[in-house]
């Protein structure tokens, strides 16, 4: 199918099909057989999966996401458009980095390396981000648009740039520790409703969320 025809069809129709448990996948996505769904996932058009990818509960993707190898993504993550995950690397210590089958039938591919990428829960990945081999991203982190992430990212931190560097923490160390212990992404919808007011608060100036949390749980 020609590119122009395909784009025209995409404009007039964005067909989705359902995948258990409760996930929707665009007809224009490839490699979907590699994906393990956590439930409530949304996979829009032009996403591609090259190897085993695990998507946590209610994690959603943007258009044109590329998963080039083994990637594990936690719950409640939102991934923007044109994001790429590259867990694999070409050989750099040999005479060539070329691993295509047109050279020695692809024998050089044996020297390719791979290290799985892990994203925690409640991670926001901005437009055009590239995440490289072996990176671990902590819970609640933000990867700013256009970043090239080459190193691990701490929980609830904001990173930006090429290579990405930490800009700041989202909250105080104590609040971060409390959120890590809370693990709200593992709670049921009914349980989350009990602490909904906490989600509606600005936590940036707080030293602790524990008193608020305890008060909300006592009320219910």
GROMACS elastic network, one bead per residue, 0.5 to 0.9 nm:
[ bonds ]
;  ai    aj funct       b0    kb
    1     4     6  0.85292   500
    1     5     6  0.67833   500
    1     6     6  0.64738   500
    2     5     6  0.53362   500
    2     6     6  0.61289   500
    2     7     6  0.86623   500
    3     6     6  0.50685   500
    3     7     6  0.61218   500
    3     8     6  0.85490   500
    4     7     6  0.52132   500
    4     8     6  0.61646   500
    4     9     6  0.86788   500
    5     8     6  0.50594   500
    5     9     6  0.62249   500
    5    10     6  0.86246   500
    6     9     6  0.51465   500
    6    10     6  0.62138   500
    6    11     6  0.87428   500
    7    11     6  0.62547   500
    7    12     6  0.88480   500
    8    11     6  0.51716   500
    8    12     6  0.65086   500
    8    13     6  0.85868   500
    9    12     6  0.53282   500
    9    13     6  0.58596   500
    9    14     6  0.80675   500
   10    13     6  0.51845   500
   10    14     6  0.57098   500
   10    15     6  0.84492   500
   10    28     6  0.82503   500
   10    45     6  0.83431   500
   11    14     6  0.71690   500
   14    26     6  0.70913   500
   14    27     6  0.77169   500
   14    28     6  0.83514   500
   14    44     6  0.86011   500
   14    45     6  0.77472   500
   15    25     6  0.85234   500
   15    26     6  0.59980   500
   15    27     6  0.57955   500
   15    28     6  0.81344   500
   15    45     6  0.89936   500
   16    24     6  0.61132   500
   16    25     6  0.53003   500
   16    27     6  0.56406   500
   16    28     6  0.85932   500
   16    43     6  0.87719   500
   16    44     6  0.81131   500
   16    45     6  0.89167   500
   17    23     6  0.84698   500
   17    24     6  0.56902   500
   17    25     6  0.54788   500
   17    26     6  0.65114   500
   17    27     6  0.69363   500
   18    21     6  0.84744   500
   18    22     6  0.68236   500
   18    23     6  0.57281   500
   18    25     6  0.63351   500
   18    26     6  0.89786   500
   19    22     6  0.61990   500
   19    23     6  0.50041   500
   19    24     6  0.59165   500
   19    25     6  0.70339   500
   19    37     6  0.81738   500
   19    39     6  0.86443   500
   19    41     6  0.89415   500
   20    23     6  0.58923   500
   20    24     6  0.85017   500
   20    37     6  0.76050   500
   20    38     6  0.89008   500
   20    39     6  0.69278   500
   20    40     6  0.85601   500
   21    37     6  0.71990   500
   21    38     6  0.71797   500
   21    40     6  0.67097   500
   21    41     6  0.85620   500
   22    38     6  0.89744   500
   22    39     6  0.54148   500
   22    41     6  0.71804   500
   23    37     6  0.73945   500
   23    38     6  0.84504   500
   23    39     6  0.56618   500
   23    42     6  0.58770   500
   23    43     6  0.79821   500
   23    58     6  0.83536   500
   24    40     6  0.75957   500
   24    41     6  0.63374   500
   24    42     6  0.50803   500
   24    43     6  0.61661   500
   24    44     6  0.81345   500
   25    28     6  0.83892   500
   25    29     6  0.71926   500
   25    32     6  0.83627   500
   25    41     6  0.81587   500
   25    42     6  0.61577   500
   25    44     6  0.61684   500
   25    45     6  0.79640   500
   26    29     6  0.55477   500
   26    42     6  0.84040   500
   26    43     6  0.59713   500
   26    45     6  0.51141   500
   26    46     6  0.80355   500
   26    47     6  0.84990   500
   27    30     6  0.82538   500
   27    44     6  0.83571   500
   27    45     6  0.69513   500
   27    46     6  0.88508   500
   28    44     6  0.76889   500
   28    46     6  0.54939   500
   28    47     6  0.75607   500
   29    32     6  0.68745   500
   29    43     6  0.75758   500
   29    44     6  0.70901   500
   29    45     6  0.53504   500
   29    46     6  0.50259   500
   29    48     6  0.59250   500
   29    49     6  0.83995   500
   29    64     6  0.86814   500
   30    33     6  0.83614   500
   30    45     6  0.89577   500
   30    46     6  0.73607   500
   30    47     6  0.64453   500
   30    49     6  0.63750   500
   30    50     6  0.85746   500
   31    34     6  0.58186   500
   31    35     6  0.77200   500
   31    47     6  0.85245   500
   31    48     6  0.57831   500
   31    50     6  0.61641   500
   31    51     6  0.77829   500
   32    35     6  0.54256   500
   32    36     6  0.87812   500
   32    47     6  0.88967   500
   32    48     6  0.75111   500
   32    49     6  0.63599   500
   32    50     6  0.88836   500
   33    36     6  0.81797   500
   33    49     6  0.83637   500
   33    51     6  0.88810   500
   33    52     6  0.84701   500
   34    49     6  0.64674   500
   34    50     6  0.71868   500
   34    51     6  0.55201   500
   34    53     6  0.60784   500
   34    54     6  0.84933   500
   35    49     6  0.74102   500
   35    51     6  0.79714   500
   35    52     6  0.59050   500
   35    54     6  0.58079   500
   35    55     6  0.73123   500
   36    52     6  0.75132   500
   36    53     6  0.61675   500
   36    55     6  0.62083   500
   36    56     6  0.85643   500
   37    40     6  0.81391   500
   37    41     6  0.69142   500
   37    53     6  0.86305   500
   37    54     6  0.62943   500
   37    55     6  0.53136   500
   37    56     6  0.67379   500
   37    57     6  0.75170   500
   38    41     6  0.71350   500
   38    54     6  0.74563   500
   38    55     6  0.56154   500
   38    58     6  0.72094   500
   38    59     6  0.80902   500
   38    74     6  0.88513   500
   38    75     6  0.78792   500
   39    55     6  0.81695   500
   39    56     6  0.70989   500
   39    58     6  0.59425   500
   39    59     6  0.81639   500
   40    56     6  0.87578   500
   40    57     6  0.60029   500
   40    59     6  0.71323   500
   40    60     6  0.81541   500
   41    55     6  0.74168   500
   41    56     6  0.78349   500
   41    57     6  0.66881   500
   41    59     6  0.52391   500
   41    60     6  0.52587   500
   41    61     6  0.79702   500
   42    58     6  0.77109   500
   42    59     6  0.71058   500
   42    61     6  0.61468   500
   42    62     6  0.85011   500
   43    46     6  0.89400   500
   43    47     6  0.71419   500
   43    60     6  0.65025   500
   43    61     6  0.55605   500
   43    62     6  0.72422   500
   43    63     6  0.77632   500
   44    47     6  0.66679   500
   44    60     6  0.86942   500
   44    61     6  0.67868   500
   44    62     6  0.62687   500
   44    63     6  0.53214   500
   44    64     6  0.78790   500
   44    65     6  0.87836   500
   45    62     6  0.82415   500
   45    63     6  0.54163   500
   45    64     6  0.66092   500
   45    65     6  0.88027   500
   46    63     6  0.58217   500
   46    65     6  0.70265   500
   46    66     6  0.85437   500
   47    61     6  0.83404   500
   47    62     6  0.79842   500
   47    63     6  0.60663   500
   47    66     6  0.57718   500
   47    67     6  0.80844   500
   47    82     6  0.88378   500
   48    64     6  0.73503   500
   48    65     6  0.64062   500
   48    67     6  0.61678   500
   48    68     6  0.80244   500
   49    52     6  0.75929   500
   49    53     6  0.71839   500
   49    65     6  0.84978   500
   49    66     6  0.62172   500
   49    68     6  0.63512   500
   49    69     6  0.74502   500
   50    53     6  0.84273   500
   50    66     6  0.80692   500
   50    67     6  0.60197   500
   50    68     6  0.50031   500
   50    69     6  0.55214   500
   50    70     6  0.81384   500
   51    67     6  0.73654   500
   51    68     6  0.66426   500
   51    70     6  0.55699   500
   51    71     6  0.81272   500
   52    67     6  0.88207   500
   52    69     6  0.66061   500
   52    70     6  0.50311   500
   52    71     6  0.68086   500
   52    72     6  0.84617   500
   53    67     6  0.73878   500
   53    69     6  0.74713   500
   53    70     6  0.55937   500
   53    72     6  0.57982   500
   53    73     6  0.78274   500
   54    70     6  0.82830   500
   54    71     6  0.64275   500
   54    73     6  0.59430   500
   54    74     6  0.80964   500
   55    58     6  0.82662   500
   55    59     6  0.63305   500
   55    60     6  0.83780   500
   55    71     6  0.85257   500
   55    72     6  0.63802   500
   55    74     6  0.63261   500
   55    75     6  0.73089   500
   55    77     6  0.88230   500
   56    59     6  0.56349   500
   56    72     6  0.79935   500
   56    73     6  0.57359   500
   56    76     6  0.69746   500
   56    77     6  0.77569   500
   56   121     6  0.79276   500
   57    60     6  0.89419   500
   57    74     6  0.72369   500
   57    76     6  0.61710   500
   57    77     6  0.85180   500
   57   185     6  0.85129   500
   58    75     6  0.60599   500
   58    76     6  0.50511   500
   58    77     6  0.73197   500
   58    78     6  0.88092   500
   59    73     6  0.78368   500
   59    74     6  0.72856   500
   59    75     6  0.55309   500
   59    78     6  0.58889   500
   59    79     6  0.80056   500
   59   121     6  0.88111   500
   59   122     6  0.84101   500
   60    76     6  0.75649   500
   60    77     6  0.64008   500
   60    78     6  0.51691   500
   60    79     6  0.62960   500
   60    80     6  0.87047   500
   61    64     6  0.87792   500
   61    65     6  0.70167   500
   61    77     6  0.83225   500
   61    78     6  0.61123   500
   61    80     6  0.62727   500
   61    81     6  0.74677   500
   61    83     6  0.88955   500
   62    65     6  0.62529   500
   62    78     6  0.79475   500
   62    79     6  0.56826   500
   62    82     6  0.71164   500
   62    83     6  0.77496   500
   62   127     6  0.84558   500
   63    80     6  0.74372   500
   63    82     6  0.63897   500
   63    83     6  0.84304   500
   64    81     6  0.60217   500
   64    83     6  0.70528   500
   64    84     6  0.85118   500
   65    79     6  0.82431   500
   65    80     6  0.79870   500
   65    81     6  0.63300   500
   65    82     6  0.51959   500
   65    84     6  0.57610   500
   65    85     6  0.82012   500
   66    82     6  0.75723   500
   66    83     6  0.63680   500
   66    85     6  0.61209   500
   66    86     6  0.82365   500
   67    70     6  0.75811   500
   67    71     6  0.70200   500
   67    83     6  0.86284   500
   67    84     6  0.60811   500
   67    86     6  0.66677   500
   67    87     6  0.83027   500
   68    71     6  0.82535   500
   68    84     6  0.75381   500
   68    85     6  0.58444   500
   68    86     6  0.50326   500
   68    87     6  0.64063   500
   68    88     6  0.71698   500
   69    85     6  0.75540   500
   69    86     6  0.64582   500
   69    87     6  0.53591   500
   69    88     6  0.64835   500
   69   114     6  0.78232   500
   69   115     6  0.87160   500
   69   116     6  0.73754   500
   69   117     6  0.85100   500
   70    85     6  0.89172   500
   70    86     6  0.86384   500
   70    87     6  0.64192   500
   70    88     6  0.86151   500
   70   114     6  0.82832   500
   70   115     6  0.77752   500
   70   116     6  0.51481   500
   70   117     6  0.66745   500
   70   118     6  0.89027   500
   71    85     6  0.75077   500
   71    86     6  0.87219   500
   71    87     6  0.73307   500
   71   116     6  0.56837   500
   71   118     6  0.60265   500
   71   119     6  0.80086   500
   72   116     6  0.76611   500
   72   117     6  0.63056   500
   72   119     6  0.61809   500
   72   120     6  0.83670   500
   73    77     6  0.74274   500
   73   117     6  0.83360   500
   73   118     6  0.60292   500
   73   120     6  0.62519   500
   73   121     6  0.73523   500
   73   123     6  0.87890   500
   74    77     6  0.65037   500
   74   118     6  0.80273   500
   74   119     6  0.58376   500
   74   122     6  0.72553   500
   74   123     6  0.79399   500
   74   139     6  0.83443   500
   75   120     6  0.74175   500
   75   122     6  0.62083   500
   75   123     6  0.83876   500
   75   185     6  0.63950   500
   75   186     6  0.82841   500
   76   121     6  0.60239   500
   76   123     6  0.73325   500
   76   124     6  0.89999   500
   76   185     6  0.68975   500
   77   119     6  0.84975   500
   77   120     6  0.80924   500
   77   121     6  0.60130   500
   77   124     6  0.59013   500
   77   125     6  0.79508   500
   77   140     6  0.86782   500
   78   122     6  0.74457   500
   78   123     6  0.64526   500
   78   124     6  0.50552   500
   78   125     6  0.63131   500
   78   126     6  0.84628   500
   79    83     6  0.72408   500
   79   123     6  0.80025   500
   79   124     6  0.60209   500
   79   126     6  0.64702   500
   79   127     6  0.77775   500
   80    83     6  0.63923   500
   80   124     6  0.79084   500
   80   125     6  0.58102   500
   80   126     6  0.50078   500
   80   128     6  0.73262   500
   80   129     6  0.81623   500
   80   145     6  0.84673   500
   81   125     6  0.89733   500
   81   126     6  0.74864   500
   81   128     6  0.62932   500
   81   129     6  0.85630   500
   82   126     6  0.89851   500
   82   127     6  0.60573   500
   82   129     6  0.72629   500
   82   130     6  0.87710   500
   83   125     6  0.78210   500
   83   126     6  0.77134   500
   83   127     6  0.63012   500
   83   130     6  0.58983   500
   83   131     6  0.81450   500
   83   146     6  0.87866   500
   84   128     6  0.74513   500
   84   129     6  0.64803   500
   84   131     6  0.63485   500
   84   132     6  0.84898   500
   85   117     6  0.76319   500
   85   129     6  0.84995   500
   85   130     6  0.59245   500
   85   132     6  0.61255   500
   85   133     6  0.78708   500
   86    89     6  0.77261   500
   86   114     6  0.88269   500
   86   116     6  0.88461   500
   86   117     6  0.80516   500
   86   130     6  0.75349   500
   86   131     6  0.61926   500
   86   133     6  0.56828   500
   86   134     6  0.89315   500
   87   113     6  0.84147   500
   87   114     6  0.54825   500
   87   115     6  0.53795   500
   87   116     6  0.54537   500
   87   117     6  0.59997   500
   87   131     6  0.80302   500
   87   132     6  0.57855   500
   87   134     6  0.62829   500
   87   135     6  0.82945   500
   88   112     6  0.69821   500
   88   113     6  0.56138   500
   88   115     6  0.65400   500
   88   116     6  0.81799   500
   88   132     6  0.79145   500
   88   133     6  0.58468   500
   88   134     6  0.87002   500
   89    92     6  0.83830   500
   89   112     6  0.57756   500
   89   113     6  0.52185   500
   89   114     6  0.62305   500
   89   115     6  0.86774   500
   89   132     6  0.87958   500
   89   133     6  0.71865   500
   90    97     6  0.55868   500
   90    98     6  0.74853   500
   90    99     6  0.73312   500
   90   109     6  0.78948   500
   90   111     6  0.72916   500
   90   113     6  0.66240   500
   90   114     6  0.89986   500
   91    94     6  0.63364   500
   91    95     6  0.89615   500
   91    96     6  0.74147   500
   91    97     6  0.52242   500
   91    98     6  0.80811   500
   91    99     6  0.83370   500
   91   108     6  0.81777   500
   91   109     6  0.82095   500
   91   110     6  0.89168   500
   91   111     6  0.55510   500
   91   112     6  0.52661   500
   91   113     6  0.71030   500
   92    95     6  0.80226   500
   92    96     6  0.72424   500
   92    97     6  0.59113   500
   92   111     6  0.89886   500
   92   112     6  0.89316   500
   93    96     6  0.79888   500
   93    97     6  0.82937   500
   94    97     6  0.69968   500
   94   111     6  0.86391   500
   96    99     6  0.81950   500
   96   108     6  0.84680   500
   97   108     6  0.81046   500
   97   112     6  0.87908   500
   98   101     6  0.89873   500
   98   103     6  0.75311   500
   98   106     6  0.85018   500
   98   108     6  0.70919   500
   98   109     6  0.80787   500
   99   102     6  0.82228   500
   99   103     6  0.70841   500
   99   104     6  0.88624   500
   99   105     6  0.88326   500
   99   106     6  0.54480   500
   99   107     6  0.71178   500
   99   110     6  0.83473   500
   99   111     6  0.84572   500
   99   112     6  0.78780   500
  100   103     6  0.60984   500
  100   104     6  0.85420   500
  100   105     6  0.74856   500
  100   106     6  0.50539   500
  100   107     6  0.83584   500
  100   108     6  0.77793   500
  100   109     6  0.73199   500
  101   104     6  0.66203   500
  101   107     6  0.73370   500
  101   108     6  0.85376   500
  101   109     6  0.84154   500
  102   105     6  0.56752   500
  102   106     6  0.64209   500
  103   106     6  0.56283   500
  103   107     6  0.74350   500
  103   108     6  0.77504   500
  104   107     6  0.55270   500
  104   108     6  0.73495   500
  105   108     6  0.82966   500
  106   109     6  0.56163   500
  106   110     6  0.82750   500
  107   110     6  0.61710   500
  107   111     6  0.84883   500
  108   111     6  0.58578   500
  108   112     6  0.75998   500
  109   112     6  0.53531   500
  109   113     6  0.89787   500
  110   113     6  0.82667   500
  113   133     6  0.89295   500
  114   133     6  0.66769   500
  114   134     6  0.76868   500
  115   132     6  0.89991   500
  115   133     6  0.53035   500
  115   135     6  0.81285   500
  116   133     6  0.64467   500
  116   134     6  0.51921   500
  116   135     6  0.75251   500
  116   136     6  0.86959   500
  117   131     6  0.79049   500
  117   132     6  0.75136   500
  117   133     6  0.61641   500
  117   134     6  0.50298   500
  117   135     6  0.51525   500
  117   136     6  0.60113   500
  117   137     6  0.82674   500
  118   134     6  0.76697   500
  118   135     6  0.64599   500
  118   137     6  0.61733   500
  118   138     6  0.84815   500
  119   122     6  0.89665   500
  119   123     6  0.70963   500
  119   135     6  0.82426   500
  119   136     6  0.59478   500
  119   138     6  0.64647   500
  119   139     6  0.74726   500
  120   123     6  0.64115   500
  120   136     6  0.77748   500
  120   137     6  0.57933   500
  120   140     6  0.73602   500
  120   141     6  0.81578   500
  120   155     6  0.82590   500
  121   137     6  0.89825   500
  121   138     6  0.74709   500
  121   140     6  0.63043   500
  121   141     6  0.85566   500
  121   183     6  0.87763   500
  121   185     6  0.70893   500
  122   139     6  0.59096   500
  122   141     6  0.73785   500
  122   185     6  0.75862   500
  123   137     6  0.79475   500
  123   138     6  0.77055   500
  123   139     6  0.60580   500
  123   141     6  0.50666   500
  123   142     6  0.59770   500
  123   143     6  0.79669   500
  123   156     6  0.84898   500
  124   140     6  0.73708   500
  124   141     6  0.65070   500
  124   143     6  0.63210   500
  124   144     6  0.82920   500
  125   128     6  0.86204   500
  125   129     6  0.67815   500
  125   141     6  0.83946   500
  125   142     6  0.60492   500
  125   144     6  0.66542   500
  125   145     6  0.73099   500
  126   129     6  0.60217   500
  126   142     6  0.76336   500
  126   143     6  0.58456   500
  126   144     6  0.51190   500
  126   146     6  0.71250   500
  126   147     6  0.81307   500
  127   144     6  0.76605   500
  127   146     6  0.62205   500
  127   147     6  0.87189   500
  128   144     6  0.89241   500
  128   145     6  0.57999   500
  128   147     6  0.72770   500
  128   148     6  0.88282   500
  129   143     6  0.71849   500
  129   144     6  0.72985   500
  129   145     6  0.57257   500
  129   148     6  0.59472   500
  129   149     6  0.75867   500
  130   146     6  0.73852   500
  130   147     6  0.63393   500
  130   149     6  0.61194   500
  130   150     6  0.86066   500
  131   134     6  0.88911   500
  131   135     6  0.70425   500
  131   147     6  0.81969   500
  131   148     6  0.59885   500
  131   150     6  0.64990   500
  131   151     6  0.87853   500
  132   135     6  0.62236   500
  132   148     6  0.75461   500
  132   149     6  0.61154   500
  132   150     6  0.53832   500
  132   151     6  0.80283   500
  133   150     6  0.73993   500
  133   151     6  0.88527   500
  134   150     6  0.82908   500
  134   151     6  0.79763   500
  134   152     6  0.82020   500
  135   149     6  0.75172   500
  135   150     6  0.64830   500
  135   151     6  0.55066   500
  135   152     6  0.50185   500
  135   153     6  0.77482   500
  136   151     6  0.74765   500
  136   153     6  0.63415   500
  136   154     6  0.84788   500
  137   140     6  0.87630   500
  137   141     6  0.68913   500
  137   151     6  0.86404   500
  137   152     6  0.56867   500
  137   154     6  0.65131   500
  137   155     6  0.71366   500
  138   141     6  0.58989   500
  138   152     6  0.78641   500
  138   153     6  0.57959   500
  138   154     6  0.50746   500
  138   156     6  0.69747   500
  138   157     6  0.82062   500
  139   154     6  0.77954   500
  139   156     6  0.61758   500
  139   157     6  0.88731   500
  139   180     6  0.75396   500
  140   154     6  0.88761   500
  140   155     6  0.56989   500
  140   157     6  0.73185   500
  140   170     6  0.86677   500
  140   176     6  0.89858   500
  140   179     6  0.89643   500
  140   180     6  0.89542   500
  141   153     6  0.71944   500
  141   154     6  0.69794   500
  141   155     6  0.53739   500
  141   158     6  0.59379   500
  141   159     6  0.80145   500
  141   169     6  0.87520   500
  141   170     6  0.82300   500
  142   153     6  0.89425   500
  142   155     6  0.89819   500
  142   156     6  0.71588   500
  142   157     6  0.63082   500
  142   159     6  0.64298   500
  142   160     6  0.86635   500
  142   170     6  0.88612   500
  143   146     6  0.84768   500
  143   147     6  0.66515   500
  143   148     6  0.88505   500
  143   149     6  0.79394   500
  143   153     6  0.87209   500
  143   157     6  0.85532   500
  143   158     6  0.61195   500
  143   159     6  0.53087   500
  143   160     6  0.63040   500
  143   164     6  0.82341   500
  144   147     6  0.58094   500
  144   158     6  0.70417   500
  144   159     6  0.60456   500
  144   161     6  0.77172   500
  144   164     6  0.85882   500
  145   160     6  0.73435   500
  145   161     6  0.84978   500
  146   160     6  0.76165   500
  146   161     6  0.70021   500
  146   162     6  0.79945   500
  147   159     6  0.76541   500
  147   160     6  0.51855   500
  147   162     6  0.56106   500
  147   163     6  0.69248   500
  147   164     6  0.55515   500
  147   165     6  0.88589   500
  148   160     6  0.78074   500
  148   161     6  0.64560   500
  148   163     6  0.52081   500
  148   164     6  0.54924   500
  149   152     6  0.78645   500
  149   153     6  0.83134   500
  149   159     6  0.82696   500
  149   160     6  0.81915   500
  149   161     6  0.81419   500
  149   162     6  0.72961   500
  149   163     6  0.60082   500
  149   164     6  0.50694   500
  149   165     6  0.81664   500
  150   162     6  0.85949   500
  150   163     6  0.63196   500
  150   164     6  0.69086   500
  151   163     6  0.84646   500
  151   164     6  0.78471   500
  151   165     6  0.86798   500
  153   156     6  0.86823   500
  153   157     6  0.70912   500
  153   158     6  0.83350   500
  153   159     6  0.75082   500
  153   165     6  0.87139   500
  153   166     6  0.78135   500
  154   157     6  0.57196   500
  154   158     6  0.85702   500
  154   166     6  0.85497   500
  154   169     6  0.86526   500
  155   158     6  0.89084   500
  155   169     6  0.83790   500
  155   176     6  0.75227   500
  155   180     6  0.82534   500
  156   168     6  0.89752   500
  156   169     6  0.60043   500
  156   170     6  0.55254   500
  156   171     6  0.71086   500
  156   176     6  0.66767   500
  157   166     6  0.67282   500
  157   167     6  0.75310   500
  157   168     6  0.59006   500
  157   170     6  0.55757   500
  157   171     6  0.82346   500
  158   165     6  0.83013   500
  158   166     6  0.57432   500
  158   167     6  0.55443   500
  158   168     6  0.56186   500
  158   169     6  0.61591   500
  158   170     6  0.68389   500
  159   164     6  0.56532   500
  159   165     6  0.50861   500
  159   167     6  0.53732   500
  159   168     6  0.74623   500
  160   163     6  0.77736   500
  160   165     6  0.55419   500
  160   166     6  0.66169   500
  160   167     6  0.67272   500
  161   165     6  0.62709   500
  161   166     6  0.89243   500
  162   165     6  0.77898   500
  166   169     6  0.78920   500
  168   171     6  0.87999   500
  169   172     6  0.72021   500
  169   173     6  0.82232   500
  169   176     6  0.88571   500
  170   176     6  0.82763   500
  170   203     6  0.86721   500
  170   204     6  0.66667   500
  171   174     6  0.80684   500
  171   175     6  0.61024   500
  171   176     6  0.61348   500
  171   203     6  0.68174   500
  171   204     6  0.52089   500
  171   205     6  0.75172   500
  171   206     6  0.77948   500
  171   207     6  0.84377   500
  172   175     6  0.52759   500
  172   176     6  0.62022   500
  172   177     6  0.86732   500
  172   203     6  0.88728   500
  172   204     6  0.73896   500
  172   205     6  0.78941   500
  172   206     6  0.73546   500
  172   207     6  0.62863   500
  172   208     6  0.81390   500
  173   176     6  0.50839   500
  173   177     6  0.61977   500
  173   178     6  0.86612   500
  173   207     6  0.83483   500
  174   177     6  0.51209   500
  174   178     6  0.62294   500
  174   179     6  0.86538   500
  174   207     6  0.64704   500
  174   208     6  0.62058   500
  174   209     6  0.87124   500
  175   179     6  0.61056   500
  175   180     6  0.85162   500
  175   203     6  0.81367   500
  175   206     6  0.74245   500
  175   207     6  0.62830   500
  175   208     6  0.51742   500
  175   209     6  0.62613   500
  175   210     6  0.84184   500
  176   179     6  0.51023   500
  176   180     6  0.61272   500
  176   181     6  0.86380   500
  176   208     6  0.89379   500
  177   180     6  0.50600   500
  177   181     6  0.62820   500
  177   182     6  0.86053   500
  178   181     6  0.50890   500
  178   182     6  0.60457   500
  178   183     6  0.89091   500
  178   208     6  0.75948   500
  178   209     6  0.71781   500
  178   210     6  0.72786   500
  179   183     6  0.64777   500
  179   184     6  0.77677   500
  179   209     6  0.83249   500
  180   183     6  0.57259   500
  180   184     6  0.86225   500
  181   184     6  0.86162   500
  182   185     6  0.85579   500
  182   186     6  0.89073   500
  183   186     6  0.58713   500
  183   187     6  0.75231   500
  184   187     6  0.52660   500
  184   188     6  0.86329   500
  184   191     6  0.89044   500
  184   192     6  0.73135   500
  185   188     6  0.81881   500
  185   192     6  0.87943   500
  187   190     6  0.80434   500
  187   191     6  0.58468   500
  187   192     6  0.61941   500
  188   191     6  0.51468   500
  188   192     6  0.62078   500
  188   193     6  0.87245   500
  189   192     6  0.50520   500
  189   193     6  0.62710   500
  190   193     6  0.52480   500
  190   194     6  0.69393   500
  191   194     6  0.54590   500
  191   195     6  0.72979   500
  192   195     6  0.54456   500
  192   196     6  0.60367   500
  193   197     6  0.83712   500
  194   197     6  0.80058   500
  194   216     6  0.67022   500
  194   217     6  0.66330   500
  194   219     6  0.85186   500
  194   220     6  0.64553   500
  195   198     6  0.55756   500
  195   199     6  0.72592   500
  195   213     6  0.69076   500
  195   216     6  0.59680   500
  195   217     6  0.70727   500
  196   199     6  0.52865   500
  196   200     6  0.68035   500
  196   216     6  0.88242   500
  197   200     6  0.51344   500
  197   201     6  0.66546   500
  197   216     6  0.80106   500
  198   201     6  0.54081   500
  198   202     6  0.85198   500
  198   203     6  0.85793   500
  198   209     6  0.82289   500
  198   212     6  0.73629   500
  198   213     6  0.72467   500
  198   216     6  0.83622   500
  199   202     6  0.81921   500
  199   203     6  0.89475   500
  202   205     6  0.74076   500
  202   206     6  0.81768   500
  203   206     6  0.53215   500
  203   207     6  0.84441   500
  203   208     6  0.85963   500
  203   209     6  0.78478   500
  204   207     6  0.85676   500
  206   209     6  0.70150   500
  208   211     6  0.72270   500
  208   212     6  0.83104   500
  209   212     6  0.54094   500
  209   213     6  0.60988   500
  209   214     6  0.86568   500
  210   213     6  0.50158   500
  210   214     6  0.60448   500
  210   215     6  0.85097   500
  211   214     6  0.51884   500
  211   215     6  0.61325   500
  211   216     6  0.86853   500
  212   215     6  0.51348   500
  212   216     6  0.62545   500
  212   217     6  0.86991   500
  213   216     6  0.52228   500
  213   217     6  0.62448   500
  213   218     6  0.86311   500
  214   217     6  0.51823   500
  214   218     6  0.61143   500
  214   219     6  0.86958   500
  215   218     6  0.51957   500
  215   219     6  0.63626   500
  215   220     6  0.89399   500
  216   219     6  0.52554   500
  216   220     6  0.66189   500
  217   220     6  0.52688   500
